[in-house]
Every structure is written in C-alpha cells, then in structure tokens.
Amino acid sequence: MSIPSVLKSAVAALALVASGSLFAQGTPINAAAFDALVAQGPVADAATIAASPWASKIKQAGTLRLGGTQTSNLFSLLNEKDGKARGFDAGLAQLITRYILGDASKVQFTQVTSSTREQVLINNQVDMVLATYSITPARAEKISFAGPYYTSQAGVLVKASNNAIKSYTDLADKKVATQAGSTGPAILAQYAPKAVVQEFQTHQEALDALRQGRVDAYVTDYTLLLNTLSLGTGDAKLAGAPFGAQDPYGIGLPKGSDGVAFVNAFLKKVEADGTWAKLWTISIGQRTGSTAVPTPPAIP
C-alpha cells in the first residue's frame, strides 16, 4: 500500500537525522502554541449536549473520565513540571473535554495499556479511550468506535548496528517483539509468518527487550516507532518503509453508545475548521520535520 503523506514526510525527516547510529533528540513540543490551540477550541451549545445522553452524563458529572497514556512523545506525553499532557491524542482529548464541559482541564485520567483498553470501557471505568487505538472487528464486538481520526501502518524497529534486517521480509526465524493485545501479532502472522514472535504487555517492555538483545526486532504501529525515535532514547533505527494495511485509529466508547455520533460530529467540526491540521502540525509535523499536513481519514 502507499505510504500516507504524514509517514512519507516523517521518513524523509528521520533519514536526515539517522545514519545507522543514535538518533538526535526530538524537537520538544511548543507548549504555548498547543495550549493556545486547545483554549480556542469550540464549545458545544446546550441543545447539542442535550441531544446526546452520553455527553449529557459527562456534563452533569462535571468531568470526563478518560482512558489514555501519558508516555507517548508525539501523541500524549505528561510534562511533570506543569502536570499537563500534550500531543496529538492528548490535544483531541482536551478539545473534546472543552467541547462538552467548556474547560479542557476537567478530566479524570486512567492509564491504559493495549490489553486493558476494552475492559475499562466494559467496566464503566471511563467514558472514552483515546490512545492510538486501532479499530478492529474483534474490538468492535466489545466496544464502539468513533472516528477514525488518524491512520498508520506497521513498522519494524531494530538496533542501529543491525544490518541484516532491512524490512519485514527479513524477519523469518528472527525473534520479534510485539505488544500483546495490539494488532502486532496478527500483522506478523500475515506478513512474517516464520518470525519467532514474543508478546510483551507494554511498549516499554518490548523496547527494553530490543535494547537488551533479547529480540532482534520490534514490530508495532509505525507512528509509535516514530514517537520512540523522536525521544532520542536509544541506539535504534527503522528497518524499511511502513507495511501492511492502513491502520485506522479510533476513539473507544461503551458498546452501543450514542457518543459515537456526538464524537464523530465533533471530529468533523475540528477537521473542517482547521483545528485538526493545526494540532497535527504542533504535535507531529514540527517535531519530525514534516511540512505536508495529511488529509484526515474519512469518518463513516
């Protein structure tokens, strides 16, 4: 499949930074620009809130219960100095919170992993999950998805000194890490069926296994690998271009929730008014050297 424009730009930017050795430290997010964008986000009128039981419940509670992560440099990273999370996912979550409650800070946060995202929704622990959450038929049997709001593909991360693995076609008989509960195991079964797959519970555990030499490669969402490289946290490189089907990221909601229509209407609104593009530029584009803003994926 063709590489989305966001990934083409990011690959080009990373190629300038990397030459098989340590990657340079990524550009930090412009916190002032990020905060200003969120502060200017739209606020729903009373009639729009009243038309949605899901949004009305959040409005009445006075807080939005969010399932997410705070360790993803490009998508949602917690700044311990001011206690704020910033990035593409964090921005969308804050904009949705502002849209419903008029105040982006009124969030009750729950940390999730690839293996716990459905369960926190099923258990009514959160109102929504926004965490680079791939839309799949299996997940859609348990929960509902709004979106998609972003797309990605799979990628391969290896040590910078590894010249034997140049793409996913070189993974046969290699020890390959991926995340349990993610789309990684299915992707490997399809594109690298002879790989020796080892599943880890978290992204960090998989990275640690790669850095410690316990695995030869790590396969996961390409955007998460871009995030890793943007942190400048290790002697690693991307092996080849993104591969596999386009991976749509959605916003997880309770099964059958009318919140799907509400959130989809919100997403269409921020895409149409330019907020989505500005958030992408601040959170991802300026930090990876990418200048071509991608077209948001179509929302059903």
VEXNUDREN-319678 format. One record per residue (C-alpha): residue in three letters; x negated, y, z negated. Coordinates in steps of 0.1 Angstrom, whole numbers, m for minus. Last residue first. Example, Ala and Ser with C-alpha at 12.3 -4.5 7.8 and 13.67 -1.06 7.14 Angstrom:
BEGIN
<site><rest>ser</rest><c1>m137</c1><c2>m11</c2><c3>m71</c3></site>
<site><rest>ala</rest><c1>m123</c1><c2>m45</c2><c3>m78</c3></site>
END
This chain:
BEGIN
<site><rest>pro</rest><c1>183</c1><c2>69</c2><c3>m82</c3></site>
<site><rest>ile</rest><c1>154</c1><c2>93</c2><c3>m90</c3></site>
<site><rest>ala</rest><c1>129</c1><c2>98</c2><c3>m62</c3></site>
<site><rest>pro</rest><c1>93</c1><c2>99</c2><c3>m72</c3></site>
<site><rest>pro</rest><c1>78</c1><c2>133</c2><c3>m79</c3></site>
<site><rest>thr</rest><c1>57</c1><c2>146</c2><c3>m49</c3></site>
<site><rest>pro</rest><c1>21</c1><c2>149</c2><c3>m58</c3></site>
<site><rest>val</rest><c1>3</c1><c2>181</c2><c3>m66</c3></site>
<site><rest>ala</rest><c1>m28</c1><c2>183</c2><c3>m44</c3></site>
<site><rest>thr</rest><c1>m56</c1><c2>200</c2><c3>m64</c3></site>
<site><rest>ser</rest><c1>m72</c1><c2>171</c2><c3>m83</c3></site>
<site><rest>gly</rest><c1>m103</c1><c2>180</c2><c3>m102</c3></site>
<site><rest>thr</rest><c1>m96</c1><c2>154</c2><c3>m129</c3></site>
<site><rest>arg</rest><c1>m87</c1><c2>178</c2><c3>m157</c3></site>
<site><rest>gln</rest><c1>m70</c1><c2>205</c2><c3>m136</c3></site>
<site><rest>gly</rest><c1>m47</c1><c2>179</c2><c3>m120</c3></site>
<site><rest>ile</rest><c1>m38</c1><c2>158</c2><c3>m150</c3></site>
<site><rest>ser</rest><c1>m22</c1><c2>178</c2><c3>m179</c3></site>
<site><rest>ile</rest><c1>m22</c1><c2>214</c2><c3>m165</c3></site>
<site><rest>thr</rest><c1>m14</c1><c2>204</c2><c3>m129</c3></site>
<site><rest>trp</rest><c1>11</c1><c2>178</c2><c3>m138</c3></site>
<site><rest>leu</rest><c1>29</c1><c2>202</c2><c3>m162</c3></site>
<site><rest>lys</rest><c1>31</c1><c2>228</c2><c3>m135</c3></site>
<site><rest>ala</rest><c1>45</c1><c2>203</c2><c3>m109</c3></site>
<site><rest>trp</rest><c1>72</c1><c2>191</c2><c3>m134</c3></site>
<site><rest>thr</rest><c1>81</c1><c2>227</c2><c3>m143</c3></site>
<site><rest>gly</rest><c1>86</c1><c2>237</c2><c3>m106</c3></site>
<site><rest>asp</rest><c1>124</c1><c2>245</c2><c3>m109</c3></site>
<site><rest>ala</rest><c1>135</c1><c2>215</c2><c3>m89</c3></site>
<site><rest>glu</rest><c1>113</c1><c2>189</c2><c3>m108</c3></site>
<site><rest>val</rest><c1>125</c1><c2>204</c2><c3>m141</c3></site>
<site><rest>lys</rest><c1>161</c1><c2>201</c2><c3>m131</c3></site>
<site><rest>lys</rest><c1>159</c1><c2>166</c2><c3>m115</c3></site>
<site><rest>leu</rest><c1>143</c1><c2>154</c2><c3>m148</c3></site>
<site><rest>phe</rest><c1>170</c1><c2>169</c2><c3>m169</c3></site>
<site><rest>ala</rest><c1>197</c1><c2>153</c2><c3>m147</c3></site>
<site><rest>asn</rest><c1>179</c1><c2>120</c2><c3>m151</c3></site>
<site><rest>val</rest><c1>178</c1><c2>125</c2><c3>m188</c3></site>
<site><rest>phe</rest><c1>216</c1><c2>130</c2><c3>m191</c3></site>
<site><rest>ala</rest><c1>224</c1><c2>102</c2><c3>m167</c3></site>
<site><rest>val</rest><c1>202</c1><c2>78</c2><c3>m186</c3></site>
<site><rest>gly</rest><c1>215</c1><c2>91</c2><c3>m220</c3></site>
<site><rest>asp</rest><c1>248</c1><c2>74</c2><c3>m212</c3></site>
<site><rest>ser</rest><c1>231</c1><c2>44</c2><c3>m229</c3></site>
<site><rest>gly</rest><c1>238</c1><c2>9</c2><c3>m216</c3></site>
<site><rest>lys</rest><c1>207</c1><c2>m5</c2><c3>m233</c3></site>
<site><rest>pro</rest><c1>190</c1><c2>20</c2><c3>m255</c3></site>
<site><rest>leu</rest><c1>166</c1><c2>43</c2><c3>m236</c3></site>
<site><rest>gly</rest><c1>132</c1><c2>39</c2><c3>m221</c3></site>
<site><rest>ile</rest><c1>119</c1><c2>67</c2><c3>m199</c3></site>
<site><rest>gly</rest><c1>105</c1><c2>54</c2><c3>m167</c3></site>
<site><rest>tyr</rest><c1>71</c1><c2>49</c2><c3>m150</c3></site>
<site><rest>pro</rest><c1>73</c1><c2>34</c2><c3>m115</c3></site>
<site><rest>asp</rest><c1>44</c1><c2>11</c2><c3>m104</c3></site>
<site><rest>gln</rest><c1>38</c1><c2>12</c2><c3>m67</c3></site>
<site><rest>ala</rest><c1>30</c1><c2>m23</c2><c3>m56</c3></site>
<site><rest>gly</rest><c1>m5</c1><c2>m37</c2><c3>m58</c3></site>
<site><rest>phe</rest><c1>m39</c1><c2>m20</c2><c3>m56</c3></site>
<site><rest>pro</rest><c1>m58</c1><c2>11</c2><c3>m67</c3></site>
<site><rest>ala</rest><c1>m91</c1><c2>15</c2><c3>m50</c3></site>
<site><rest>gly</rest><c1>m123</c1><c2>m3</c2><c3>m58</c3></site>
<site><rest>ala</rest><c1>m141</c1><c2>m11</c2><c3>m90</c3></site>
<site><rest>leu</rest><c1>m137</c1><c2>19</c2><c3>m113</c3></site>
<site><rest>lys</rest><c1>m166</c1><c2>27</c2><c3>m135</c3></site>
<site><rest>ala</rest><c1>m178</c1><c2>22</c2><c3>m171</c3></site>
<site><rest>asp</rest><c1>m205</c1><c2>33</c2><c3>m195</c3></site>
<site><rest>gly</rest><c1>m182</c1><c2>46</c2><c3>m221</c3></site>
<site><rest>thr</rest><c1>m160</c1><c2>73</c2><c3>m237</c3></site>
<site><rest>gly</rest><c1>m161</c1><c2>101</c2><c3>m211</c3></site>
<site><rest>leu</rest><c1>m125</c1><c2>109</c2><c3>m220</c3></site>
<site><rest>ser</rest><c1>m116</c1><c2>114</c2><c3>m184</c3></site>
<site><rest>leu</rest><c1>m128</c1><c2>78</c2><c3>m177</c3></site>
<site><rest>thr</rest><c1>m102</c1><c2>64</c2><c3>m201</c3></site>
<site><rest>asn</rest><c1>m74</c1><c2>85</c2><c3>m187</c3></site>
<site><rest>leu</rest><c1>m83</c1><c2>75</c2><c3>m151</c3></site>
<site><rest>leu</rest><c1>m80</c1><c2>39</c2><c3>m164</c3></site>
<site><rest>leu</rest><c1>m46</c1><c2>46</c2><c3>m178</c3></site>
<site><rest>thr</rest><c1>m36</c1><c2>61</c2><c3>m145</c3></site>
<site><rest>tyr</rest><c1>m47</c1><c2>29</c2><c3>m127</c3></site>
<site><rest>asp</rest><c1>m24</c1><c2>8</c2><c3>m148</c3></site>
<site><rest>thr</rest><c1>m42</c1><c2>m22</c2><c3>m161</c3></site>
<site><rest>val</rest><c1>m71</c1><c2>m46</c2><c3>m152</c3></site>
<site><rest>tyr</rest><c1>m102</c1><c2>m49</c2><c3>m173</c3></site>
<site><rest>ala</rest><c1>m133</c1><c2>m66</c2><c3>m161</c3></site>
<site><rest>asp</rest><c1>m161</c1><c2>m90</c2><c3>m170</c3></site>
<site><rest>val</rest><c1>m149</c1><c2>m99</c2><c3>m205</c3></site>
<site><rest>arg</rest><c1>m166</c1><c2>m105</c2><c3>m238</c3></site>
<site><rest>gly</rest><c1>m193</c1><c2>m80</c2><c3>m227</c3></site>
<site><rest>gln</rest><c1>m190</c1><c2>m58</c2><c3>m257</c3></site>
<site><rest>arg</rest><c1>m178</c1><c2>m29</c2><c3>m235</c3></site>
<site><rest>leu</rest><c1>m152</c1><c2>m50</c2><c3>m218</c3></site>
<site><rest>ala</rest><c1>m139</c1><c2>m65</c2><c3>m251</c3></site>
<site><rest>asp</rest><c1>m137</c1><c2>m30</c2><c3>m266</c3></site>
<site><rest>leu</rest><c1>m117</c1><c2>m17</c2><c3>m236</c3></site>
<site><rest>ala</rest><c1>m92</c1><c2>m45</c2><c3>m241</c3></site>
<site><rest>glu</rest><c1>m89</c1><c2>m38</c2><c3>m278</c3></site>
<site><rest>gln</rest><c1>m84</c1><c2>m1</c2><c3>m270</c3></site>
<site><rest>his</rest><c1>m56</c1><c2>m8</c2><c3>m246</c3></site>
<site><rest>thr</rest><c1>m37</c1><c2>m28</c2><c3>m272</c3></site>
<site><rest>gln</rest><c1>m24</c1><c2>m63</c2><c3>m278</c3></site>
<site><rest>phe</rest><c1>m50</c1><c2>m81</c2><c3>m257</c3></site>
<site><rest>glu</rest><c1>m45</c1><c2>m107</c2><c3>m230</c3></site>
<site><rest>gln</rest><c1>m74</c1><c2>m127</c2><c3>m216</c3></site>
<site><rest>val</rest><c1>m70</c1><c2>m138</c2><c3>m180</c3></site>
<site><rest>val</rest><c1>m95</c1><c2>m161</c2><c3>m163</c3></site>
<site><rest>ala</rest><c1>m91</c1><c2>m150</c2><c3>m127</c3></site>
<site><rest>lys</rest><c1>m81</c1><c2>m175</c2><c3>m101</c3></site>
<site><rest>pro</rest><c1>m47</c1><c2>m160</c2><c3>m94</c3></site>
<site><rest>ala</rest><c1>m62</c1><c2>m126</c2><c3>m86</c3></site>
<site><rest>tyr</rest><c1>m34</c1><c2>m107</c2><c3>m67</c3></site>
<site><rest>gln</rest><c1>m2</c1><c2>m124</c2><c3>m79</c3></site>
<site><rest>ala</rest><c1>m12</c1><c2>m138</c2><c3>m113</c3></site>
<site><rest>leu</rest><c1>m32</c1><c2>m106</c2><c3>m119</c3></site>
<site><rest>ile</rest><c1>m2</c1><c2>m84</c2><c3>m113</c3></site>
<site><rest>ala</rest><c1>20</c1><c2>m106</c2><c3>m135</c3></site>
<site><rest>pro</rest><c1>m6</c1><c2>m104</c2><c3>m164</c3></site>
<site><rest>gly</rest><c1>m10</c1><c2>m66</c2><c3>m160</c3></site>
<site><rest>thr</rest><c1>26</c1><c2>m56</c2><c3>m161</c3></site>
<site><rest>ser</rest><c1>23</c1><c2>m49</c2><c3>m198</c3></site>
<site><rest>gly</rest><c1>35</c1><c2>m71</c2><c3>m227</c3></site>
<site><rest>ala</rest><c1>0</c1><c2>m83</c2><c3>m234</c3></site>
<site><rest>gln</rest><c1>m26</c1><c2>m59</c2><c3>m221</c3></site>
<site><rest>thr</rest><c1>m53</c1><c2>m70</c2><c3>m196</c3></site>
<site><rest>ala</rest><c1>m88</c1><c2>m84</c2><c3>m198</c3></site>
<site><rest>val</rest><c1>m104</c1><c2>m104</c2><c3>m170</c3></site>
<site><rest>lys</rest><c1>m130</c1><c2>m131</c2><c3>m174</c3></site>
<site><rest>lys</rest><c1>m142</c1><c2>m139</c2><c3>m139</c3></site>
<site><rest>asp</rest><c1>m134</c1><c2>m171</c2><c3>m120</c3></site>
<site><rest>ala</rest><c1>m119</c1><c2>m151</c2><c3>m91</c3></site>
<site><rest>leu</rest><c1>m121</c1><c2>m114</c2><c3>m99</c3></site>
<site><rest>asp</rest><c1>m139</c1><c2>m103</c2><c3>m67</c3></site>
<site><rest>thr</rest><c1>m107</c1><c2>m96</c2><c3>m47</c3></site>
<site><rest>tyr</rest><c1>m97</c1><c2>m71</c2><c3>m74</c3></site>
<site><rest>ser</rest><c1>m124</c1><c2>m48</c2><c3>m62</c3></site>
<site><rest>lys</rest><c1>m162</c1><c2>m43</c2><c3>m62</c3></site>
<site><rest>ile</rest><c1>m171</c1><c2>m68</c2><c3>m88</c3></site>
<site><rest>ala</rest><c1>m207</c1><c2>m79</c2><c3>m85</c3></site>
<site><rest>asn</rest><c1>m222</c1><c2>m45</c2><c3>m90</c3></site>
<site><rest>asn</rest><c1>m217</c1><c2>m44</c2><c3>m128</c3></site>
<site><rest>ser</rest><c1>m240</c1><c2>m19</c2><c3>m143</c3></site>
<site><rest>ala</rest><c1>m212</c1><c2>7</c2><c3>m147</c3></site>
<site><rest>lys</rest><c1>m192</c1><c2>m18</c2><c3>m167</c3></site>
<site><rest>val</rest><c1>m159</c1><c2>m27</c2><c3>m151</c3></site>
<site><rest>leu</rest><c1>m125</c1><c2>m12</c2><c3>m147</c3></site>
<site><rest>val</rest><c1>m100</c1><c2>m26</c2><c3>m121</c3></site>
<site><rest>gly</rest><c1>m69</c1><c2>m7</c2><c3>m111</c3></site>
<site><rest>ala</rest><c1>m31</c1><c2>m12</c2><c3>m108</c3></site>
<site><rest>gln</rest><c1>m7</c1><c2>12</c2><c3>m92</c3></site>
<site><rest>ser</rest><c1>10</c1><c2>44</c2><c3>m104</c3></site>
<site><rest>thr</rest><c1>43</c1><c2>63</c2><c3>m102</c3></site>
<site><rest>tyr</rest><c1>58</c1><c2>91</c2><c3>m122</c3></site>
<site><rest>tyr</rest><c1>92</c1><c2>103</c2><c3>m134</c3></site>
<site><rest>pro</rest><c1>112</c1><c2>72</c2><c3>m126</c3></site>
<site><rest>gly</rest><c1>136</c1><c2>81</c2><c3>m140</c3></site>
<site><rest>ala</rest><c1>159</c1><c2>69</c2><c3>m169</c3></site>
<site><rest>phe</rest><c1>156</c1><c2>33</c2><c3>m180</c3></site>
<site><rest>ser</rest><c1>179</c1><c2>11</c2><c3>m199</c3></site>
<site><rest>ile</rest><c1>170</c1><c2>m17</c2><c3>m223</c3></site>
<site><rest>lys</rest><c1>169</c1><c2>m55</c2><c3>m226</c3></site>
<site><rest>glu</rest><c1>176</c1><c2>m66</c2><c3>m190</c3></site>
<site><rest>ala</rest><c1>158</c1><c2>m36</c2><c3>m177</c3></site>
<site><rest>arg</rest><c1>126</c1><c2>m49</c2><c3>m193</c3></site>
<site><rest>ala</rest><c1>127</c1><c2>m81</c2><c3>m172</c3></site>
<site><rest>pro</rest><c1>136</c1><c2>m61</c2><c3>m141</c3></site>
<site><rest>thr</rest><c1>106</c1><c2>m38</c2><c3>m145</c3></site>
<site><rest>ile</rest><c1>102</c1><c2>0</c2><c3>m150</c3></site>
<site><rest>ser</rest><c1>67</c1><c2>8</c2><c3>m162</c3></site>
<site><rest>tyr</rest><c1>64</c1><c2>28</c2><c3>m195</c3></site>
<site><rest>thr</rest><c1>36</c1><c2>53</c2><c3>m194</c3></site>
<site><rest>ala</rest><c1>48</c1><c2>61</c2><c3>m230</c3></site>
<site><rest>leu</rest><c1>81</c1><c2>78</c2><c3>m233</c3></site>
<site><rest>val</rest><c1>104</c1><c2>58</c2><c3>m255</c3></site>
<site><rest>met</rest><c1>138</c1><c2>71</c2><c3>m264</c3></site>
<site><rest>asp</rest><c1>163</c1><c2>75</c2><c3>m293</c3></site>
<site><rest>val</rest><c1>140</c1><c2>56</c2><c3>m317</c3></site>
<site><rest>gln</rest><c1>144</c1><c2>29</c2><c3>m345</c3></site>
<site><rest>asn</rest><c1>176</c1><c2>16</c2><c3>m330</c3></site>
<site><rest>asn</rest><c1>164</c1><c2>m20</c2><c3>m333</c3></site>
<site><rest>ile</rest><c1>168</c1><c2>m26</c2><c3>m296</c3></site>
<site><rest>leu</rest><c1>149</c1><c2>7</c2><c3>m289</c3></site>
<site><rest>val</rest><c1>121</c1><c2>m2</c2><c3>m313</c3></site>
<site><rest>gln</rest><c1>120</c1><c2>m37</c2><c3>m298</c3></site>
<site><rest>glu</rest><c1>116</c1><c2>m26</c2><c3>m262</c3></site>
<site><rest>arg</rest><c1>85</c1><c2>m6</c2><c3>m268</c3></site>
<site><rest>thr</rest><c1>68</c1><c2>m31</c2><c3>m292</c3></site>
<site><rest>ser</rest><c1>45</c1><c2>m51</c2><c3>m269</c3></site>
<site><rest>ser</rest><c1>31</c1><c2>m23</c2><c3>m248</c3></site>
<site><rest>thr</rest><c1>24</c1><c2>m4</c2><c3>m280</c3></site>
<site><rest>val</rest><c1>45</c1><c2>21</c2><c3>m300</c3></site>
<site><rest>gln</rest><c1>38</c1><c2>49</c2><c3>m325</c3></site>
<site><rest>thr</rest><c1>70</c1><c2>64</c2><c3>m339</c3></site>
<site><rest>phe</rest><c1>75</c1><c2>102</c2><c3>m339</c3></site>
<site><rest>gln</rest><c1>103</c1><c2>122</c2><c3>m354</c3></site>
<site><rest>val</rest><c1>106</c1><c2>153</c2><c3>m331</c3></site>
<site><rest>lys</rest><c1>119</c1><c2>188</c2><c3>m337</c3></site>
<site><rest>ser</rest><c1>88</c1><c2>205</c2><c3>m323</c3></site>
<site><rest>ala</rest><c1>103</c1><c2>213</c2><c3>m289</c3></site>
<site><rest>asp</rest><c1>130</c1><c2>236</c2><c3>m303</c3></site>
<site><rest>gly</rest><c1>162</c1><c2>243</c2><c3>m284</c3></site>
<site><rest>leu</rest><c1>176</c1><c2>210</c2><c3>m296</c3></site>
<site><rest>ile</rest><c1>186</c1><c2>192</c2><c3>m264</c3></site>
<site><rest>tyr</rest><c1>164</c1><c2>209</c2><c3>m237</c3></site>
<site><rest>arg</rest><c1>136</c1><c2>215</c2><c3>m263</c3></site>
<site><rest>thr</rest><c1>135</c1><c2>178</c2><c3>m271</c3></site>
<site><rest>ile</rest><c1>135</c1><c2>171</c2><c3>m233</c3></site>
<site><rest>leu</rest><c1>106</c1><c2>196</c2><c3>m228</c3></site>
<site><rest>gln</rest><c1>87</c1><c2>180</c2><c3>m258</c3></site>
<site><rest>ala</rest><c1>90</c1><c2>145</c2><c3>m243</c3></site>
<site><rest>leu</rest><c1>80</c1><c2>158</c2><c3>m209</c3></site>
<site><rest>gly</rest><c1>50</c1><c2>175</c2><c3>m223</c3></site>
<site><rest>ala</rest><c1>39</c1><c2>145</c2><c3>m243</c3></site>
<site><rest>asp</rest><c1>42</c1><c2>123</c2><c3>m212</c3></site>
<site><rest>phe</rest><c1>20</c1><c2>147</c2><c3>m192</c3></site>
<site><rest>gly</rest><c1>m5</c1><c2>156</c2><c3>m219</c3></site>
<site><rest>arg</rest><c1>m5</c1><c2>172</c2><c3>m253</c3></site>
<site><rest>ala</rest><c1>2</c1><c2>160</c2><c3>m289</c3></site>
<site><rest>lys</rest><c1>2</c1><c2>187</c2><c3>m316</c3></site>
<site><rest>gly</rest><c1>m12</c1><c2>184</c2><c3>m351</c3></site>
<site><rest>asp</rest><c1>m32</c1><c2>216</c2><c3>m349</c3></site>
<site><rest>lys</rest><c1>m67</c1><c2>203</c2><c3>m356</c3></site>
<site><rest>glu</rest><c1>m58</c1><c2>167</c2><c3>m351</c3></site>
<site><rest>asn</rest><c1>m50</c1><c2>173</c2><c3>m314</c3></site>
<site><rest>leu</rest><c1>m30</c1><c2>142</c2><c3>m305</c3></site>
<site><rest>leu</rest><c1>m33</c1><c2>129</c2><c3>m270</c3></site>
<site><rest>ser</rest><c1>m4</c1><c2>121</c2><c3>m247</c3></site>
<site><rest>phe</rest><c1>m7</c1><c2>116</c2><c3>m210</c3></site>
<site><rest>leu</rest><c1>m41</c1><c2>127</c2><c3>m198</c3></site>
<site><rest>asn</rest><c1>m61</c1><c2>118</c2><c3>m229</c3></site>
<site><rest>ser</rest><c1>m39</c1><c2>89</c2><c3>m240</c3></site>
<site><rest>thr</rest><c1>m43</c1><c2>83</c2><c3>m278</c3></site>
<site><rest>gln</rest><c1>m10</c1><c2>98</c2><c3>m291</c3></site>
<site><rest>thr</rest><c1>15</c1><c2>71</c2><c3>m281</c3></site>
<site><rest>gly</rest><c1>53</c1><c2>71</c2><c3>m278</c3></site>
<site><rest>gly</rest><c1>86</c1><c2>63</c2><c3>m294</c3></site>
<site><rest>leu</rest><c1>105</c1><c2>95</c2><c3>m300</c3></site>
<site><rest>arg</rest><c1>133</c1><c2>101</c2><c3>m325</c3></site>
<site><rest>leu</rest><c1>148</c1><c2>135</c2><c3>m315</c3></site>
<site><rest>thr</rest><c1>156</c1><c2>157</c2><c3>m345</c3></site>
<site><rest>gly</rest><c1>186</c1><c2>178</c2><c3>m356</c3></site>
<site><rest>ala</rest><c1>208</c1><c2>148</c2><c3>m363</c3></site>
<site><rest>gln</rest><c1>238</c1><c2>165</c2><c3>m347</c3></site>
<site><rest>lys</rest><c1>218</c1><c2>174</c2><c3>m316</c3></site>
<site><rest>ile</rest><c1>205</c1><c2>138</c2><c3>m313</c3></site>
<site><rest>lys</rest><c1>240</c1><c2>124</c2><c3>m315</c3></site>
<site><rest>ser</rest><c1>252</c1><c2>149</c2><c3>m290</c3></site>
<site><rest>ala</rest><c1>225</c1><c2>139</c2><c3>m265</c3></site>
<site><rest>trp</rest><c1>235</c1><c2>103</c2><c3>m266</c3></site>
<site><rest>pro</rest><c1>273</c1><c2>111</c2><c3>m266</c3></site>
<site><rest>ser</rest><c1>267</c1><c2>132</c2><c3>m235</c3></site>
<site><rest>ala</rest><c1>293</c1><c2>157</c2><c3>m223</c3></site>
<site><rest>ala</rest><c1>289</c1><c2>177</c2><c3>m255</c3></site>
<site><rest>ile</rest><c1>253</c1><c2>185</c2><c3>m246</c3></site>
<site><rest>thr</rest><c1>261</c1><c2>199</c2><c3>m212</c3></site>
<site><rest>ala</rest><c1>290</c1><c2>219</c2><c3>m227</c3></site>
<site><rest>ala</rest><c1>268</c1><c2>234</c2><c3>m253</c3></site>
<site><rest>asp</rest><c1>242</c1><c2>247</c2><c3>m228</c3></site>
<site><rest>ala</rest><c1>210</c1><c2>228</c2><c3>m222</c3></site>
<site><rest>val</rest><c1>177</c1><c2>246</c2><c3>m229</c3></site>
<site><rest>pro</rest><c1>151</c1><c2>250</c2><c3>m201</c3></site>
<site><rest>gly</rest><c1>114</c1><c2>250</c2><c3>m207</c3></site>
<site><rest>gln</rest><c1>95</c1><c2>283</c2><c3>m213</c3></site>
<site><rest>ala</rest><c1>81</c1><c2>271</c2><c3>m246</c3></site>
<site><rest>val</rest><c1>69</c1><c2>240</c2><c3>m229</c3></site>
<site><rest>leu</rest><c1>50</c1><c2>260</c2><c3>m203</c3></site>
<site><rest>ala</rest><c1>35</c1><c2>283</c2><c3>m230</c3></site>
<site><rest>asp</rest><c1>23</c1><c2>253</c2><c3>m250</c3></site>
<site><rest>phe</rest><c1>5</c1><c2>237</c2><c3>m220</c3></site>
<site><rest>ala</rest><c1>m11</c1><c2>270</c2><c3>m209</c3></site>
<site><rest>ala</rest><c1>m24</c1><c2>277</c2><c3>m244</c3></site>
<site><rest>ala</rest><c1>m36</c1><c2>241</c2><c3>m248</c3></site>
<site><rest>asn</rest><c1>m56</c1><c2>241</c2><c3>m215</c3></site>
<site><rest>ile</rest><c1>m65</c1><c2>204</c2><c3>m216</c3></site>
<site><rest>pro</rest><c1>m101</c1><c2>195</c2><c3>m221</c3></site>
<site><rest>thr</rest><c1>m122</c1><c2>188</c2><c3>m189</c3></site>
<site><rest>gly</rest><c1>m135</c1><c2>152</c2><c3>m190</c3></site>
<site><rest>gln</rest><c1>m169</c1><c2>143</c2><c3>m204</c3></site>
<site><rest>ala</rest><c1>m191</c1><c2>130</c2><c3>m176</c3></site>
<site><rest>phe</rest><c1>m191</c1><c2>94</c2><c3>m167</c3></site>
<site><rest>leu</rest><c1>m220</c1><c2>72</c2><c3>m177</c3></site>
<site><rest>ser</rest><c1>m236</c1><c2>54</c2><c3>m148</c3></site>
<site><rest>gly</rest><c1>m226</c1><c2>39</c2><c3>m115</c3></site>
<site><rest>ser</rest><c1>m226</c1><c2>72</c2><c3>m96</c3></site>
<site><rest>ala</rest><c1>m197</c1><c2>90</c2><c3>m113</c3></site>
<site><rest>val</rest><c1>m187</c1><c2>126</c2><c3>m113</c3></site>
<site><rest>leu</rest><c1>m183</c1><c2>132</c2><c3>m76</c3></site>
<site><rest>ala</rest><c1>m165</c1><c2>99</c2><c3>m72</c3></site>
<site><rest>leu</rest><c1>m142</c1><c2>108</c2><c3>m100</c3></site>
<site><rest>ala</rest><c1>m129</c1><c2>138</c2><c3>m81</c3></site>
<site><rest>ala</rest><c1>m123</c1><c2>118</c2><c3>m50</c3></site>
<site><rest>val</rest><c1>m105</c1><c2>91</c2><c3>m69</c3></site>
<site><rest>ala</rest><c1>m84</c1><c2>118</c2><c3>m86</c3></site>
<site><rest>ser</rest><c1>m74</c1><c2>133</c2><c3>m54</c3></site>
<site><rest>lys</rest><c1>m64</c1><c2>100</c2><c3>m38</c3></site>
<site><rest>leu</rest><c1>m46</c1><c2>90</c2><c3>m70</c3></site>
<site><rest>val</rest><c1>m24</c1><c2>121</c2><c3>m71</c3></site>
<site><rest>ser</rest><c1>m18</c1><c2>117</c2><c3>m33</c3></site>
<site><rest>pro</rest><c1>m4</c1><c2>83</c2><c3>m38</c3></site>
<site><rest>ile</rest><c1>m26</c1><c2>54</c2><c3>m25</c3></site>
<site><rest>ser</rest><c1>m11</c1><c2>36</c2><c3>5</c3></site>
<site><rest>met</rest><c1>0</c1><c2>0</c2><c3>0</c3></site>
END
